[in-house]
Amino acid sequence: MTRPNPSLLSRLALAVSVLFQPALAARLRDLRDGVAAPAPAPSPAPAAPPAPQLREAPHEAALQLLGLLQRDARFIDFIEEDVKAYSDADIGAAARVVHEGCRKVLREHFSIQPLRSETEGSRLTLPEGFDAAAVRVTGNVVGKAPFTGTLSHRGWRATDTRLPKLAAGHDAAILAQAEVEL
């Protein structure tokens, strides 16, 4: 379908535009002379969000906690033991000792509180902008918040840490000393 010719006033306005816009005049000249117009510059790709800055966790604190769990609960011994040969009753008795020791370490060195106040099994709605670092949405996640679902785990947050101070020269990588009985 052809477009009708522009009116006299439209052509006059175009002529005035050509007088005051050199780039438009050059483009019209190229069209008249049959020169192909340069391809438009590609629009810049949207800038990727900056990569999050990662920080290294203090490995000595993790090793110290693992050492405390070994000392008070024999945690590493229990985990490293091949339990296939033991009866469920024997494993249960050992697990009770490990559980008590782990609980002692947690209570002595940390203050821990649930992240959510609702009871597990409660229905709740997560609003738009909820803290995704504190709440993991599972199941059939489609669309965006608000999400309504069932609380399957309340989560935990450490509110205080009381690890013992390390003496200079202490090797935190030694989680439990080897024992030699004389």
N, C-alpha and C positions, 0 to 999 in steps of 0.2 A: 504494500500500500504506500503510495507516495504522499508526502506531506505537501500541503499547499504552500505556495511561495509566500515569504514573509511580506508584511505590509511595508509601505514606504517609511513609516515611523520606526518600525523594527529595524529596517536596513540602515536608517540614519543613526539609530542608537548603536548598532553594531559597528558602523564606520567610526563613530566617536570613540568607542571602546578600543578599536584597533589603533587609533591615534595615540591613546594614552597607555596602552598595554603592549609593550614590545614583544613579549612572549606570545601573545595572541596573534600579533601581526606575523611573526615568524611561522607560527603553526598554519595560518591561512595561506601564506606564501608556499609552504611545503605541500599543502593540499592542492593548490593550483598547479604546482610543478610536478605533481605525482610522486613526491618523495614520501616514503612510508614514515609514519609517525613512530618515534622511538617507543619501544615497549615501556609501559609504566613501571616505575621502580616498584619492586615487591614491597608490600607493607611489612614493616619489621614484625618478627614473631613476638608474641607477648613474652615479656620478661618472665623467666621462671622465678618462683619464689626462692629467696636465698636458702641455701642448705642450712639446716639447724647446726649450731655449733655444738659439737660433742665434747664432753669433758670426761676425763678418766676418773673412774671411781677409785677412792683410796684403797688399794689392795690390802694394806696392813690391817685395816678395820675388819675386812671380810675374813682374813686369815685369823685374826684375833677371835672373832665370833666362832669360827669353826673350831679353834682350839678350846674355847670355853665349852662348846657343845661336846667335844670329845672328853674333856676333863670331867664334867659333871654328868654326862649321859652316855658316854662311850658310843657316841653317835657314829663316828667313822668306823669303829669296830663292827657295829651292828650293820651298817650299810655295806661294808666290804665283805661281810661274811656270806658264804654261799649257804642259803637256808634250805635248799632243796632236801637235804638229808634229815632235817628236823621236823618234828610233828607240829601241827598247828598250835597245840597247847604249849609246846616249848617256845615257839616263835611269839605267841601271845604273852607268855611270862617275860620274855626278853623285851618285848615291845613296851610292856608296862614300866620296866625300869628305865628304858630310853625315854619314854614319854614323860615320866616324872622329872628326870634330869633336864630334859629340854625345856620343860615348863619352868623349872627353877631358874635356868639361865635367862629365859625371856623375861620373867618377872623381876629378876634382880637387875638386869641391865637395860631394860626397855620399858617405856610406858606405851601401851598399845590400846587403841580405841577403834570401834567399828566406824567405817566411813558413812554408813547409812543407819539411821535410827529405826527404820521400819523393820518389822520382823520378816524373816525369810518366808517366802510364799505370798507376801502382800502384793497387791496390784498397785502400780505407781505409774506416773507419767513423767517422762524426762522432757523438760522444756527445750526450746531452741536455744543453742548456746550452752548446753550442759557441759560439765567438765569431763571430756573424753579421756583424760588421764586418770580420772578417779572412777569412771564407770565404763565398763565394756559392754556393748550391746551385742547380743548373740541371737541366733535363730534366723528367721526370715527378715533380714534388715533391708527394707525397700524405702526409697525416698529420703526425706530429711525430717528432723525433729519438728514437732513433738512426737515422741514414741511412747506408747503405753504397753507395759509388759508386767511380768512377774519377777520379783526380786528373788534370784536363786542363791545369791551370796552377798552378805552385807559389806564385804571388803574390810581391809584393815589399814590403819595409818599409825605409824610410830610418832608419838607426840614428844618423846624424850628418849635420849640415848645416854647411857652411863657406862661406857666401856672404860676399863681401867687404863690409866696412863702407862705408856710403854717406857721402860728404862732405855737409856742410850745403849746402843749395841745389841739390843734384844732382837733376835731373829724370829719374826712373826711367822715365817714359813715353817718353822718347826711346830707342828700342831700338837704333837705328843712325843715326849722323849722316849727313846727306846729304854727298856728296863732290863737290867742285868741283876739277877739274884745271886748273892754270894753265899 
